[in-house]
Amino acid sequence: MKNTSLIINVILALAVAVLYYLHFSCKTNCEQQITDQPIPDSQPQTELSLEKINSESNIGYINIDSLQDKYKLFEELTQKLKAKQTKYENEIAAKMTAFEKKVKDFQLKAPSMSQFEGQTKQQELAEEEQKLYKLREDFTVKFQEEEAKLNEEFQKTVKDYIKKHNQSTDFDIIIGASQVGNIVLDHKPGIDITQIIVDGLNKEYNSKKAKK
């Protein structure tokens, strides 16, 4: 699954919320808290508690690339998509191999065929070739639909969890950033809640798996 297609909608949605809130609600307060509360660079991000983060900033920063690397559901969906792709490719390859064999057989037998037989066989092979092209196009569309479906599942799961998570943490802003769509120019390590979100998502994932 392409990282760009899987995360870009999440990032853009978060960007809109961030810009809106900064402009209308949090401009003075957020700037004051970020400026006045320096965070030691030597302190590991993953060891920060929610209380520590909230005391230093009301902004939550999520590294989308890191979330993808660590979130088990993303890996599961990626493997599902790869399996679908392999299935489609193998089916097409098998049909293409069978078609190529028919073409070679025709080329060997063509000299002994009548003109009518040769033209008839050529027409059959041409029609079969067109069917293979159509099948390949159908598989491409089907694969794109599978990808879109898994993208939607991933985005909804992450968005729903962040919304639920923030009911208790009460961050004023949660910003998403990625190498392919970074909306953050700078951030302090102390506002990075990526690991906390990943831990919560994986805990929820394991719980759902255990119930099945």
TIMIBA-199317 format. One line per 3 residues: number of its first residue (from 1); their letters; for each residue y, z negated, x of N, C-alpha, C, CB. Coordinates in steps of 0.1 Angstrom, whole numbers. Glycine has a CB too. Layout:
NUM) A) Y Z X Y Z X Y Z X Y Z X  ... $
END
This chain:
1) MKN) -12 0 8 0 0 0 12 0 9 0 -12 -10  21 8 5 33 9 14 42 -3 11 41 22 11  47 -9 23 55 -21 21 68 -18 14 58 -27 34 $
4) TSL) 74 -6 16 86 -2 10 85 -2 -5 91 11 15  75 5 -10 74 6 -25 70 -7 -31 64 16 -28  63 -16 -24 58 -28 -30 69 -39 -31 47 -34 -21 $
7) IIN) 79 -39 -22 89 -50 -22 103 -46 -26 89 -56 -9  106 -33 -26 120 -29 -27 127 -34 -40 122 -15 -26  119 -33 -52 124 -37 -64 127 -52 -65 115 -34 -76 $
10) VIL) 119 -60 -58 121 -75 -58 134 -78 -50 109 -82 -51  136 -71 -39 148 -73 -31 160 -69 -38 147 -65 -18  160 -57 -44 172 -53 -51 176 -62 -63 170 -39 -57 $
13) ALA) 166 -67 -70 168 -76 -81 175 -89 -76 155 -79 -89  169 -94 -65 175 -106 -59 189 -103 -54 166 -111 -48  192 -91 -49 205 -88 -44 216 -89 -54 205 -74 -37 $
16) VAV) 213 -83 -66 222 -84 -77 225 -98 -81 216 -76 -89  215 -106 -82 217 -120 -86 225 -127 -76 204 -127 -88  223 -125 -63 230 -131 -53 245 -128 -53 224 -128 -39 $
19) LYY) 248 -115 -54 262 -111 -53 269 -116 -66 262 -95 -53  263 -116 -77 269 -121 -89 272 -135 -88 260 -118 -102  263 -143 -83 265 -157 -83 275 -161 -72 252 -164 -80 $
22) LHF) 275 -154 -61 284 -157 -50 299 -155 -55 282 -149 -38  300 -144 -63 314 -141 -67 319 -150 -78 314 -127 -72  311 -154 -87 316 -162 -99 314 -177 -98 310 -156 -111 $
25) SCK) 304 -181 -90 300 -195 -92 300 -204 -79 287 -196 -98  297 -197 -68 293 -205 -56 301 -202 -44 279 -203 -53  312 -195 -45 319 -190 -33 324 -201 -24 331 -182 -37 $
28) TNC) 332 -211 -30 338 -221 -22 327 -231 -18 349 -228 -29  319 -236 -27 309 -246 -25 299 -242 -15 302 -250 -38  294 -230 -16 283 -225 -7 289 -223 8 277 -212 -11 $
31) EQQ) 301 -218 9 307 -216 22 309 -229 29 320 -208 21  313 -239 20 316 -253 26 303 -259 31 322 -261 15  292 -258 24 279 -264 28 273 -257 40 270 -264 16 $
34) ITD) 274 -244 40 268 -237 52 276 -240 65 268 -222 49  290 -240 63 298 -243 75 297 -257 80 313 -239 71  297 -266 71 297 -280 75 284 -286 79 303 -288 64 $
37) QPI) 273 -280 76 260 -286 79 252 -278 89 252 -287 65  255 -280 102 247 -272 112 233 -278 113 254 -274 126  223 -269 116 209 -272 117 204 -270 131 201 -263 107 $
40) PDS) 198 -280 137 193 -279 150 183 -267 151 186 -292 155  185 -259 162 176 -247 164 162 -251 168 182 -238 174  161 -263 174 148 -267 179 138 -271 169 150 -278 189 $
43) QPQ) 143 -274 156 134 -279 146 126 -268 139 142 -286 135  113 -268 139 104 -258 133 107 -256 118 90 -261 135  108 -243 114 111 -241 100 101 -246 90 113 -226 98 $
46) TEL) 88 -244 94 77 -248 85 76 -262 83 64 -242 90  82 -271 91 81 -285 90 92 -291 81 81 -292 104  101 -283 77 112 -288 69 107 -291 55 124 -278 69 $
49) SLE) 111 -303 50 108 -307 36 118 -301 27 107 -322 35  115 -301 14 125 -296 4 137 -305 4 118 -295 -10  135 -318 5 146 -327 5 156 -324 17 142 -342 6 $
52) KIN) 150 -321 29 158 -317 40 166 -305 38 149 -316 53  159 -294 33 166 -282 30 177 -284 20 156 -271 25  174 -290 9 184 -292 -2 196 -300 3 178 -299 -13 $
55) SES) 194 -309 13 205 -317 17 215 -309 26 200 -330 25  210 -298 32 218 -290 41 224 -278 35 210 -287 53  218 -273 25 223 -260 19 217 -259 5 219 -248 27 $
58) NIG) 224 -253 -4 219 -249 -18 215 -235 -19 229 -253 -28  213 -229 -7 208 -215 -6 194 -214 -1 218 -206 3  186 -207 -8 172 -205 -3 170 -191 2 162 -208 -15 $
61) YIN) 164 -190 14 162 -177 20 147 -174 21 169 -177 34  143 -163 16 129 -159 17 127 -146 25 123 -157 2  119 -147 35 116 -135 43 104 -128 36 112 -139 58 $
64) IDS) 108 -116 30 98 -109 22 86 -104 31 104 -97 15  89 -99 43 79 -94 52 69 -106 56 85 -89 65  74 -117 58 66 -129 61 58 -133 49 74 -141 66 $
67) LQD) 64 -132 37 57 -136 25 45 -126 23 66 -135 13  47 -113 25 36 -104 24 25 -106 33 42 -90 26  28 -110 46 18 -112 56 9 -124 52 24 -114 69 $
70) KYK) 15 -134 46 8 -147 44 3 -149 29 17 -158 47  8 -141 20 4 -143 6 -9 -136 3 15 -138 -4  -19 -144 -1 -33 -139 -3 -34 -128 -13 -42 -150 -6 $
73) LFE) -26 -129 -24 -26 -119 -35 -22 -106 -29 -18 -123 -46  -12 -105 -21 -8 -92 -15 -19 -85 -8 5 -94 -6  -26 -93 0 -37 -88 8 -48 -82 -2 -43 -98 17 $
76) ELT) -51 -90 -12 -61 -86 -22 -57 -73 -29 -63 -97 -33  -44 -72 -33 -40 -60 -40 -40 -48 -30 -26 -62 -46  -37 -50 -18 -37 -39 -8 -51 -34 -6 -31 -44 6 $
79) QKL) -61 -43 -5 -75 -39 -4 -80 -32 -16 -84 -52 -2  -75 -36 -28 -79 -28 -40 -74 -14 -40 -73 -36 -53  -61 -13 -35 -55 1 -35 -62 9 -24 -40 -1 -31 $
82) KAK) -66 3 -13 -73 11 -3 -87 15 -8 -74 2 10  -93 7 -15 -106 10 -21 -105 22 -31 -113 -2 -28  -95 22 -39 -93 33 -48 -90 46 -41 -81 30 -58 $
85) QTK) -82 45 -30 -79 57 -22 -92 62 -16 -69 53 -12  -100 53 -10 -112 58 -4 -122 64 -14 -119 46 3  -122 59 -26 -131 64 -36 -127 78 -40 -131 55 -49 $
88) YEN) -114 80 -42 -109 93 -46 -111 104 -34 -94 93 -49  -108 99 -22 -110 108 -10 -124 112 -8 -104 102 2  -133 103 -10 -148 106 -8 -152 116 -19 -156 93 -9 $
91) EIA) -148 114 -31 -152 122 -42 -147 137 -40 -147 117 -56  -134 138 -36 -129 151 -33 -136 158 -21 -114 150 -30  -139 150 -11 -145 155 1 -159 160 -2 -146 144 12 $
94) AKM) -167 153 -11 -180 157 -15 -180 170 -22 -187 146 -23  -170 172 -31 -169 184 -39 -164 196 -31 -159 182 -51  -156 193 -21 -151 204 -12 -163 208 -3 -139 199 -3 $
97) TAF) -171 199 2 -182 203 10 -192 212 2 -190 190 15  -195 208 -11 -204 216 -19 -198 230 -22 -206 209 -33  -185 230 -24 -178 243 -26 -179 252 -14 -163 241 -30 $
100) EKK) -176 247 -2 -177 254 10 -191 260 13 -173 245 22  -201 252 9 -215 257 10 -217 269 1 -225 246 7  -212 269 -11 -213 280 -20 -206 293 -15 -208 276 -34 $
103) VKD) -195 291 -8 -187 302 -3 -195 308 9 -174 297 3  -201 300 17 -209 305 28 -222 312 23 -213 293 38  -228 307 13 -240 313 7 -236 327 1 -246 305 -4 $
106) FQL) -224 328 -5 -220 340 -10 -217 351 1 -207 338 -19  -211 346 11 -208 355 23 -220 361 29 -200 348 33  -231 353 29 -244 358 34 -251 368 25 -253 346 37 $
109) KAP) -249 365 12 -256 374 2 -248 386 -3 -260 365 -10  -235 385 0 -226 396 -5 -231 410 -1 -213 393 0  -235 412 11 -239 426 15 -250 432 6 -243 427 29 $
112) SMS) -259 423 1 -270 428 -7 -267 428 -22 -282 419 -5  -255 424 -26 -251 423 -40 -245 436 -45 -242 412 -43  -247 439 -58 -240 451 -63 -225 447 -64 -245 455 -77 $
115) QFE) -217 458 -67 -202 455 -68 -199 446 -80 -195 469 -70  -206 448 -90 -204 439 -102 -208 425 -99 -212 444 -114  -219 423 -93 -224 409 -89 -214 402 -80 -238 409 -83 $
118) GQT) -209 410 -70 -200 404 -60 -187 400 -67 -197 414 -49  -182 409 -76 -169 405 -82 -171 393 -92 -164 418 -90  -182 393 -98 -185 382 -107 -185 368 -100 -198 384 -115 $
121) KQQ) -192 369 -88 -194 356 -80 -180 352 -74 -204 359 -69  -172 362 -70 -159 359 -65 -150 352 -75 -152 372 -60  -151 357 -87 -143 351 -98 -148 337 -101 -145 360 -111 $
124) ELA) -161 335 -101 -166 321 -103 -161 311 -92 -181 321 -103  -161 316 -79 -157 308 -68 -142 305 -69 -160 314 -55  -134 315 -73 -120 313 -75 -117 303 -86 -113 327 -78 $
127) EEE) -124 304 -97 -122 294 -107 -126 280 -103 -130 298 -120  -136 279 -95 -141 266 -91 -131 260 -81 -155 267 -84  -125 269 -73 -115 264 -63 -102 259 -70 -110 276 -54 $
130) QKL) -98 266 -81 -87 261 -89 -90 247 -95 -84 271 -100  -102 245 -99 -106 232 -105 -105 221 -95 -120 233 -111  -109 225 -82 -108 215 -72 -93 211 -69 -114 220 -59 $
133) YKL) -84 221 -69 -70 218 -67 -65 209 -78 -62 231 -66  -69 212 -90 -65 204 -102 -70 190 -101 -69 211 -115  -82 189 -96 -88 176 -95 -81 167 -85 -103 177 -91 $
136) RED) -77 174 -74 -69 167 -63 -56 162 -69 -67 176 -51  -49 171 -76 -37 167 -82 -38 155 -92 -30 179 -90  -49 156 -100 -52 145 -109 -54 132 -102 -64 148 -118 $
139) FTV) -62 132 -91 -64 120 -83 -51 115 -77 -74 123 -72  -42 124 -73 -30 119 -67 -22 111 -78 -21 131 -62  -21 117 -90 -14 110 -101 -20 97 -104 -14 119 -113 $
142) KFQ) -34 97 -105 -41 85 -108 -39 74 -97 -56 88 -109  -38 78 -85 -36 69 -74 -22 63 -75 -38 75 -60  -12 71 -78 2 66 -79 3 56 -91 11 78 -82 $
145) EEE) -5 59 -102 -5 50 -113 -11 36 -109 -12 56 -125  -22 37 -101 -28 25 -97 -19 17 -88 -41 28 -89  -12 24 -79 -2 17 -70 9 11 -78 4 28 -60 $
148) AKL) 14 18 -88 25 12 -96 21 0 -104 31 23 -106  8 0 -108 3 -11 -116 2 -23 -107 -11 -7 -122  -3 -21 -95 -5 -33 -85 9 -38 -81 -13 -29 -73 $
151) NEE) 18 -28 -79 32 -32 -75 38 -42 -86 41 -20 -74  36 -38 -98 41 -46 -110 35 -59 -110 39 -38 -123  22 -60 -108 15 -73 -108 20 -82 -96 0 -71 -106 $
154) FQK) 22 -76 -85 27 -84 -73 41 -89 -76 27 -75 -61  50 -80 -81 64 -84 -83 65 -95 -94 72 -72 -87  58 -93 -105 58 -103 -116 53 -116 -111 50 -98 -128 $
157) TVK) 42 -117 -104 37 -129 -99 47 -137 -90 24 -127 -91  53 -130 -81 63 -136 -72 75 -140 -79 66 -126 -61  80 -132 -88 93 -135 -95 90 -147 -104 97 -123 -104 $
160) DYI) 79 -147 -112 76 -158 -121 74 -171 -113 63 -155 -128  68 -171 -101 66 -183 -94 79 -188 -88 56 -181 -82  88 -180 -83 101 -184 -78 109 -190 -89 108 -172 -71 $
163) KKH) 109 -184 -101 117 -190 -112 112 -203 -116 116 -180 -124  98 -205 -116 93 -218 -119 95 -228 -108 77 -217 -122  94 -224 -96 96 -232 -84 111 -238 -84 93 -225 -71 $
166) NQS) 120 -229 -88 134 -233 -86 139 -242 -98 143 -220 -87  130 -244 -108 134 -254 -118 134 -268 -113 124 -253 -130  126 -270 -102 125 -284 -96 134 -284 -84 111 -287 -93 $
169) TDF) 135 -274 -76 143 -274 -64 158 -272 -66 138 -264 -54  161 -264 -77 175 -262 -81 183 -256 -70 181 -275 -85  178 -246 -63 187 -238 -54 197 -230 -61 178 -229 -45 $
172) DII) 210 -230 -57 220 -222 -63 217 -207 -61 234 -225 -57  212 -204 -49 209 -190 -46 195 -189 -38 220 -183 -38  187 -179 -41 175 -177 -34 176 -162 -29 162 -179 -42 $
175) IGA) 178 -160 -17 180 -146 -11 167 -141 -5 191 -147 -1  164 -128 -9 153 -121 -2 158 -111 8 145 -114 -13  151 -111 19 155 -102 30 142 -95 36 162 -109 41 $
178) SQV) 144 -83 40 133 -75 46 138 -65 56 124 -68 35  129 -61 65 133 -51 75 138 -38 68 122 -48 85  132 -35 56 135 -22 50 146 -23 39 123 -17 43 $
181) GNI) 151 -36 37 162 -37 27 168 -51 28 156 -35 13  174 -54 40 179 -67 43 193 -68 36 181 -69 58  194 -78 28 207 -81 21 214 -93 27 205 -82 6 $
184) VLD) 209 -99 38 214 -110 44 219 -107 58 204 -122 45  232 -109 61 237 -106 74 234 -117 84 252 -105 73  233 -130 80 230 -141 88 225 -152 80 242 -145 97 $
187) HKP) 216 -161 86 212 -172 79 208 -183 89 200 -169 70  209 -196 84 205 -207 93 190 -210 90 213 -219 90  182 -214 100 168 -216 99 165 -227 88 162 -221 112 $
190) GID) 174 -236 86 172 -247 77 171 -243 62 182 -257 79  175 -231 59 175 -227 45 163 -218 42 188 -220 41  154 -215 52 143 -207 50 132 -214 42 137 -202 63 $
193) ITQ) 129 -210 30 119 -217 22 106 -208 20 124 -220 7  105 -198 29 94 -189 29 80 -196 29 94 -179 40  78 -205 38 65 -211 40 62 -220 27 65 -220 52 $
196) IIV) 72 -226 22 70 -235 10 66 -226 -2 83 -242 6  72 -214 -4 68 -205 -14 54 -200 -12 79 -194 -15  51 -196 0 38 -191 3 27 -201 1 37 -186 18 $
199) DGL) 30 -214 5 20 -224 2 18 -226 -13 25 -238 9  29 -226 -20 27 -228 -35 20 -216 -41 41 -229 -41  23 -204 -37 17 -192 -43 2 -192 -40 23 -179 -37 $
202) NKE) -2 -196 -27 -16 -196 -24 -23 -207 -31 -17 -197 -9  -17 -219 -33 -23 -230 -40 -26 -225 -54 -14 -242 -40  -16 -218 -61 -18 -213 -74 -29 -202 -75 -5 -207 -80 $
205) YNS) -29 -194 -64 -39 -183 -63 -53 -189 -62 -36 -174 -51  -55 -199 -53 -68 -206 -52 -72 -213 -64 -67 -216 -40  -63 -219 -72 -66 -226 -84 -71 -216 -95 -54 -233 -89 $
208) KKA) -65 -204 -96 -69 -194 -105 -83 -189 -102 -59 -183 -106  -85 -187 -89 -98 -181 -84 -109 -191 -87 -97 -178 -69  -106 -204 -85 -116 -215 -88 -120 -215 -102 -111 -228 -83 $
211) KK) -111 -212 -111 -114 -212 -126 -122 -201 -130 -101 -213 -134  -123 -190 -122 -130 -178 -127 -145 -179 -124 -125 -165 -119 $
END
